[in-house]
Amino acid sequence: MVDFPGGPKAFEICAKFCYGMIVTLNAYNVVAARCAAEYLEMTEDVDRGNLIFKIEVFLNSSIFRSWKDSIIVLQTTKSLLPWSEDLKIVGRCIDSIASKTSVDPASITWSYTYNRKLSVPDNIVEEGINFREKIESVPKDWWVEDICELDIDLYKRVMITVKSKGRMDGKVIGEALKTYAVRWLPDSFDDSVSDARTWRYKYLVETLICLLPPDKGVGCSCSFLLKLLKFAILVGVNDSPREDLVKRISLKLHEASVKDLLVPARPPQNTLYDVELIQCIVNRYLMHEKYNQDEKNQTNGDFILGHEHVTLMNLGKLIDGYLAEIAHDPNLTIASFIDLSRSIPDSARPIQDGLYKAIDIYLKEHLSLTKAEKKKICGLMDVKKLTMEASMHAAQNERLPLRVVVQVLFFEQVRAASGVQALNNNARDTSNSTTNTDEEWEKTAADDNKSLKKQMSRMKIKDEDFRKNGKLLKKNSKSTKSGVQLLPSRSRRIFDRLWVVGRGHVENRSSETSGSSQSPTSVAPGDTKSFGSSSRQRRHSIS
């Protein structure tokens, strides 16, 4: 009998029952025996208490009441289709499993598998009782690992039934999908994988996407969604599921890491990573944030709330880190780099060290850039938002255009002068001296130095005070090694040259003003040797 359901072993069970021999049923053979009995028409019409009746009693009283037996039986139904489906064994198993997932965790008494969390370290004896109760409590996602052994089609039906009951939290659904993906998706994907396996991965990813919680803002972490997106691109998932993933990711992009954003590019793109995709996600995220902010402004009138500002700053750090990673790609165009950088609002970058690092890496990896291109990419950053450490590095960076170096030196000299003024106990608001408009930065080098000389003249710093305060500034700048050196030697040489150019503009000043002014590179007589010895400091890179 070629078409006999369950094969010889199922037939043997039926034969033993007919001859009054002992028959042993369990979760592994009960479905085969039930299908075989149906095939042989072992019903109550033939004989009271026949095999079909006894198997049904066993299923209802034992199998469907057991968590793990229900899963085992469901797994065995696949090889017995369509018999198991027609006899409604598949549906009853799914209902049994889904019903148990909705049980209050405090009422669960059966065993389950839970290996996803690391063992908790030992606690002190005084906390022993509370600690034991905490460990023994059943988590809400206690069930997700056991059903991971199901085939994707059966898993899909179970999850749909679980969601249809409406009692499962979206975060638990997300954890279940993540656990299944970790179980069945490989860590990496090779183009040499067979077409059959590629199709299986594609179907699996599409199924997981369709099972995601309906509320796009909760449930799954951004890291998991981006992992799904990477696989969806690699295996060629259809546009509709991919678009759904992109929408979900754009709602919580600030939760991602730089590693999560490194989505491999596919032909015809020639870059290492899909920068256009990330640009699209960033734009959608910002549009969503703007929409939410506009709604809140209508409600409470606030321009920006604390939480939104923090998430925006997180986004700025994330994209700057991403720019630093993709800057190593020799095929990354300057237009792509600039467009992605400019998509982030200024409020997301209160400090621009990360952006400076990305620009420095791009300049180092793309040596063929023209002066105009270097000027364009360096125009992305505001030197006023660099920390002292980044400014000192930029002042010695040969890759930067001279104009940018001058801007860095000018601002740092103004900042240092403002610090000296504060230390001399003549409190004046220094915020005005450390903030300049963009138009001021576009003046000529001579005008920059003229402005600086005016400020130094106003402060009337004495030789003795400058030497004393210079030593104090040494403690706040670990990046410079000479006692009172405020600027690197290259920076001083640049200012020396620019100072000569700028002096012609201030020759007509009064003798009092000129006598009280000092060059930004002037030092106390006793410190000349220190500056000279450091004039050949080696340049370095923080990239």
C-alpha positions in Angstrom: 0.0 0.0 0.0 2.0 2.9 -1.3 -0.5 5.6 -0.2 -1.0 4.2 3.3 -0.5 7.2 5.7 2.2 6.6 8.3 3.8 3.7 6.6 4.5 0.2 8.1 4.8 1.4 11.7 1.3 3.0 11.6 -0.1 -0.1 10.0 1.5 -2.2 12.7 -0.2 -0.2 15.4 -3.6 -0.7 13.8 -3.0 -4.4 13.4 -1.9 -4.9 17.0 -5.1 -3.1 18.2 -7.2 -5.4 16.1 -5.6 -8.5 17.7 -6.0 -7.1 21.2 -2.3 -6.5 21.7 -0.9 -3.6 23.8 -0.5 -0.5 21.7 1.8 2.4 23.0 0.9 5.8 21.8 3.0 9.0 22.2 3.5 12.4 20.7 5.7 11.0 18.0 3.4 8.3 16.6 -0.1 9.4 17.5 -0.8 11.4 14.3 0.4 8.6 12.1 -1.8 6.1 14.0 -4.8 8.5 13.7 -4.4 8.9 10.0 -3.9 5.2 9.5 -7.1 4.4 11.5 -9.0 6.9 9.4 -7.7 5.2 6.2 -8.8 1.8 7.5 -12.2 3.3 8.7 -11.8 2.0 12.2 -14.8 4.1 13.4 -17.5 3.6 16.0 -19.9 2.4 13.3 -17.8 -0.7 12.9 -17.1 -1.5 16.5 -17.7 0.4 19.7 -14.5 1.7 21.3 -12.6 1.4 18.1 -9.1 2.9 17.5 -10.2 6.3 16.2 -12.3 6.9 19.4 -9.4 5.9 21.7 -6.8 8.1 19.8 -9.1 11.1 20.0 -9.5 10.6 23.8 -5.7 10.4 24.0 -5.2 13.6 22.0 -7.7 15.6 24.0 -6.9 14.4 27.5 -3.1 14.3 27.1 -1.5 15.7 24.0 -3.3 19.0 23.7 -2.9 19.7 27.4 0.8 19.4 27.2 2.9 22.4 25.9 5.8 20.4 24.5 3.7 17.5 23.2 1.5 19.9 21.3 4.6 21.2 19.5 6.0 17.8 18.8 2.7 16.6 17.3 2.4 19.7 15.2 5.9 19.0 13.8 4.9 15.4 12.8 1.8 16.6 10.9 3.8 18.0 8.0 4.8 14.5 6.7 1.2 13.3 6.9 -0.5 16.0 4.8 -3.2 16.2 3.7 -4.6 13.6 6.1 -3.5 15.6 9.2 -5.0 18.8 7.8 -8.3 17.1 6.9 -8.6 15.6 10.3 -8.1 19.1 11.9 -5.1 17.8 13.9 -3.0 20.7 12.6 -5.6 23.3 13.5 -6.2 21.9 17.0 -2.4 21.8 17.7 -2.1 25.4 16.7 -5.0 26.5 18.9 -3.5 24.6 21.8 -0.1 26.2 21.4 -1.5 29.7 20.9 -3.8 29.4 23.9 -1.0 28.5 26.2 1.1 31.4 25.1 -1.6 33.7 26.4 -1.7 32.2 29.8 -0.7 34.4 32.7 3.0 33.6 33.3 2.4 33.3 37.0 0.0 30.4 36.3 2.5 28.4 34.2 3.5 25.0 35.7 4.9 23.2 32.7 8.5 23.1 31.5 9.8 25.3 28.7 13.1 26.2 27.1 14.8 29.5 27.9 18.4 29.9 27.1 18.7 33.5 25.7 19.9 35.2 28.9 23.2 34.8 30.7 23.2 33.2 34.1 22.8 35.8 36.9 25.7 36.2 39.3 25.4 35.0 42.8 23.9 37.4 45.3 24.6 37.8 49.0 22.9 35.6 51.5 20.7 38.3 52.9 19.0 38.8 49.5 18.7 35.0 48.9 15.0 34.8 49.2 14.1 37.7 47.0 16.8 36.7 44.5 15.4 33.1 44.2 11.9 34.5 43.6 13.2 36.7 40.9 15.0 33.9 39.1 12.0 31.5 39.4 9.5 34.1 37.9 8.3 33.2 34.4 9.1 35.9 31.8 6.5 37.0 29.3 8.4 35.6 26.4 8.9 32.2 27.9 7.4 30.4 24.9 9.4 31.9 22.0 12.3 29.4 21.9 10.2 26.2 21.9 8.3 27.1 18.8 11.5 28.1 16.9 11.8 24.4 15.9 8.7 24.6 13.8 8.9 24.8 10.0 8.3 28.4 8.7 4.8 27.6 7.4 3.7 26.2 10.7 5.4 28.9 12.6 3.6 31.5 10.5 0.2 29.9 11.3 1.0 29.8 15.0 2.1 33.4 15.2 -0.9 34.6 13.3 -3.2 32.8 15.8 -1.2 34.2 18.7 -1.6 37.7 17.3 -5.3 37.2 16.5 -6.1 36.6 20.2 -5.0 40.2 20.9 -3.5 39.5 24.3 0.2 39.4 23.3 2.4 42.5 23.8 4.0 43.8 20.6 7.5 43.6 22.2 7.0 39.9 22.9 6.0 39.3 19.3 9.1 41.2 18.2 11.3 39.1 20.5 9.7 35.9 19.1 10.5 36.9 15.5 14.0 37.9 16.4 14.7 34.6 18.1 13.4 32.7 15.1 15.5 34.8 12.8 18.6 34.1 14.9 17.8 30.4 14.8 17.4 30.1 11.0 19.2 32.9 9.3 22.9 32.6 8.8 25.3 35.2 10.2 26.6 35.9 6.7 25.4 35.3 3.2 27.5 34.2 0.3 26.5 34.8 -3.3 27.6 31.3 -4.1 24.7 29.8 -2.1 22.4 27.6 -4.2 19.3 29.0 -5.7 17.1 26.7 -3.6 18.6 27.9 -0.3 18.4 31.5 -1.5 14.7 31.1 -2.2 14.2 29.5 1.2 15.9 32.5 2.9 13.9 34.9 0.8 10.6 33.2 1.8 11.6 33.2 5.4 12.5 36.9 5.5 9.3 37.9 3.7 7.3 35.8 6.2 9.0 37.4 9.2 8.3 40.9 7.8 4.6 40.1 7.3 4.5 38.9 11.0 5.9 42.1 12.4 3.7 43.8 15.0 1.1 46.2 13.4 2.3 49.1 15.4 5.4 50.2 13.5 6.8 52.2 16.4 7.1 49.3 18.9 7.9 45.7 19.1 11.2 45.1 17.3 14.5 46.8 17.9 16.0 49.0 15.1 19.0 46.7 15.1 16.9 43.6 14.3 14.9 45.5 11.6 18.2 46.6 9.9 19.5 43.0 10.0 16.3 41.9 8.3 16.7 44.7 5.7 20.3 43.6 5.0 19.2 40.0 4.3 16.2 41.2 2.3 18.5 43.1 0.0 20.9 40.2 -0.3 18.3 37.6 -1.2 16.2 39.9 -3.4 13.1 40.3 -1.3 10.2 42.0 -3.2 9.8 45.8 -3.0 6.7 45.8 -0.8 8.2 44.0 2.2 11.4 46.0 1.8 9.4 49.3 1.8 7.6 48.2 5.0 11.0 47.6 6.7 12.3 51.0 5.6 9.2 52.7 7.1 9.6 50.9 10.4 13.4 51.6 10.6 12.8 55.3 9.8 10.6 55.6 13.0 13.4 54.6 15.3 16.7 55.3 13.5 18.2 57.0 16.5 18.3 53.6 18.3 20.6 52.1 15.7 24.4 51.7 15.8 26.9 52.5 13.1 27.4 48.8 12.5 23.7 48.3 11.9 23.7 51.0 9.1 26.5 49.2 7.1 24.1 47.8 4.5 26.0 46.2 1.6 25.4 47.8 -1.8 24.2 45.7 -4.7 24.9 46.2 -8.4 24.7 48.5 -10.2 26.1 50.5 -7.2 29.8 50.5 -7.1 30.2 51.6 -3.4 30.8 49.3 -0.5 27.6 50.3 1.3 24.2 51.4 0.2 24.5 55.1 1.1 21.4 56.1 -0.9 19.3 53.8 1.2 20.6 55.3 4.5 20.0 58.8 3.0 16.4 57.8 2.3 15.9 56.5 5.8 17.4 59.6 7.4 15.2 61.9 5.3 12.1 59.9 6.4 13.1 60.0 10.0 13.6 63.7 10.0 10.2 64.2 8.3 8.5 62.1 10.9 10.3 64.0 13.7 9.2 67.3 12.2 5.6 66.1 11.9 5.6 65.0 15.5 7.2 68.3 16.7 4.6 70.4 14.7 1.8 68.5 16.4 3.4 69.0 19.9 3.9 72.7 19.1 0.2 73.1 18.4 -0.6 71.4 21.7 1.9 73.0 24.2 3.6 75.7 22.2 7.1 74.5 23.0 9.6 74.7 20.2 11.5 71.6 21.1 11.2 69.2 24.0 14.0 67.5 25.9 13.4 64.0 24.6 13.3 65.1 20.9 16.5 67.1 21.4 18.3 64.1 22.8 17.2 61.8 20.0 18.3 64.3 17.5 21.7 64.5 19.0 21.9 60.7 19.0 21.1 60.8 15.3 23.9 63.4 14.7 26.4 61.1 16.5 25.2 58.1 14.6 25.4 59.7 11.1 28.8 61.2 11.9 30.1 57.8 12.9 28.6 56.3 9.7 30.3 59.0 7.6 33.6 58.1 9.2 33.1 54.5 8.2 32.0 55.0 4.6 34.7 57.7 4.1 37.2 54.8 3.7 35.4 53.8 0.5 37.4 55.0 -2.5 34.3 54.9 -4.7 32.2 57.2 -2.5 31.5 60.4 -4.3 32.0 63.8 -2.6 28.4 64.6 -3.5 27.0 61.6 -1.6 29.2 62.4 1.4 28.1 66.1 1.4 24.4 65.3 0.9 24.2 62.9 3.8 26.1 65.2 6.1 23.9 68.2 5.2 20.7 66.2 5.8 21.4 66.4 9.6 20.2 69.7 11.2 22.7 71.9 13.0 21.0 71.3 16.3 22.0 67.6 16.1 25.7 68.6 16.2 26.4 70.8 19.2 30.0 69.4 19.0 31.4 68.6 15.6 34.4 66.5 16.4 32.8 63.4 14.8 32.1 65.3 11.6 35.7 66.6 11.5 37.0 63.0 11.9 34.9 61.9 9.0 36.1 64.7 6.8 39.7 64.0 7.8 39.3 60.4 6.8 37.7 61.3 3.5 40.5 63.7 2.7 43.1 61.1 3.5 41.5 58.4 1.4 40.7 60.6 -1.6 44.0 62.3 -2.4 42.9 63.3 -5.9 40.5 65.9 -4.6 40.9 69.4 -6.1 41.3 72.5 -3.9 37.7 73.5 -4.7 36.4 70.1 -3.6 38.5 70.2 -0.4 37.1 73.6 0.4 33.6 72.4 -0.3 33.8 69.4 2.0 35.5 71.3 4.7 32.7 73.9 4.5 30.4 71.3 6.1 31.9 71.8 9.6 31.8 74.8 11.9 35.2 75.3 13.5 33.6 77.1 16.4 32.0 73.8 17.4 35.3 71.8 17.7 36.7 70.9 21.0 40.2 72.0 22.1 41.6 68.6 21.2 40.1 68.5 17.7 41.1 72.1 17.1 44.7 71.4 18.0 44.7 68.4 15.6 43.1 70.5 12.8 45.7 73.3 13.3 48.4 70.8 12.3 46.5 68.9 9.7 48.2 69.3 6.3 45.2 67.9 4.5 43.0 70.8 5.4 42.9 73.9 3.2 44.9 76.9 4.6 41.7 78.9 4.9 40.3 76.3 7.3 43.5 76.2 9.4 43.5 80.0 9.7 39.9 79.9 10.9 40.7 77.2 13.5 43.7 79.2 14.7 41.8 82.5 14.9 39.0 81.0 16.9 41.4 79.2 19.3 43.4 82.3 19.8 40.2 84.3 20.6 39.1 81.5 23.0 42.5 81.6 24.7 42.5 85.4 24.9 39.0 85.3 26.4 40.2 82.8 29.0 43.1 85.1 30.0 40.7 88.1 30.2 38.5 86.1 32.6 41.5 85.2 34.8 42.5 88.8 35.1 39.3 89.5 37.2 37.8 92.0 34.8 34.6 90.1 34.2 33.3 90.7 30.7 30.9 88.5 28.9 33.2 86.4 26.7 30.4 84.8 24.7 30.4 87.8 22.3 34.1 87.2 21.7 33.8 83.5 21.0 30.9 83.7 18.6 31.2 85.1 15.0 28.8 85.0 12.1 29.6 83.1 9.0 30.3 86.3 7.2 33.1 87.1 9.5 34.8 83.8 8.7 34.7 84.7 5.0 36.9 87.8 5.5 40.4 87.9 4.2 43.4 86.7 6.3 44.5 90.3 6.9 41.1 91.2 8.3 41.1 88.2 10.6 44.4 89.2 12.1 43.3 92.8 12.3 40.3 91.8 14.3 42.4 89.6 16.6 44.9 92.4 17.2 42.1 94.8 18.2 40.8 92.3 20.7 44.3 91.7 22.2 44.8 95.5 22.3 41.6 95.9 24.3 42.7 93.4 26.9 46.1 95.2 27.5 47.8 92.0 28.7 51.0 92.6 30.5 54.0 90.5 30.0 54.1 89.2 33.5 50.3 88.4 33.6 50.5 86.6 30.2 53.4 84.4 31.4 51.6 83.5 34.6 48.3 82.8 32.9 50.0 80.9 30.0 51.3 78.5 32.6 47.8 78.0 34.0 46.5 77.3 30.5 49.1 74.6 30.1 47.3 72.4 32.6 44.1 72.6 30.5 45.7 71.5 27.3 47.4 68.1 27.5 47.9 68.1 23.7 50.7 70.7 23.8 54.0 69.8 25.4 55.8 73.2 25.9 55.1 75.1 29.1 53.2 78.1 27.7 52.7 77.2 24.1 49.2 78.1 23.2 49.4 77.1 19.5 51.4 74.5 17.5 54.5 75.7 15.8 52.9 75.4 12.3 50.0 77.5 13.5 52.4 80.2 14.9 54.3 80.3 11.6 51.1 80.9 9.7 50.1 83.7 12.0 53.6 85.2 11.8 53.1 85.4 8.0 49.6 86.7 8.2 50.6 89.2 11.0 53.1 90.8 8.6 50.4 91.2 6.0 47.9 92.6 8.6 50.3 95.0 10.2 50.0 97.5 7.4 46.4 98.0 8.3 47.1 99.1 11.8 50.3 101.2 11.4 48.3 104.4 12.0 47.1 103.4 15.5 48.0 105.5 18.5 51.2 104.8 20.3 49.3 103.8 23.3 47.3 101.2 21.5 50.2 99.8 19.6 52.3 99.6 22.7 49.7 97.5 24.6 49.1 95.1 21.7 50.9 91.8 21.3 51.2 89.3 18.5 49.1 86.2 19.1 52.4 84.3 19.0 54.4 86.5 21.3 55.8 84.9 24.4 57.6 85.8 27.5 61.4 86.2 27.0 62.2 83.2 29.1 60.0 80.9 27.1 61.6 81.5 23.7 63.6 78.3 23.8 60.5 76.3 24.5 58.7 77.5 21.4 61.8 77.0 19.3 62.4 73.5 20.4 58.8 72.6 19.5 58.8 74.2 16.1 59.2 70.9 14.3 56.5 68.9 16.1 55.3 65.9 14.1 51.8 66.0 12.7 49.3 63.2 13.6 45.9 62.0 12.8 43.0 61.0 15.0 41.3 59.1 12.2 
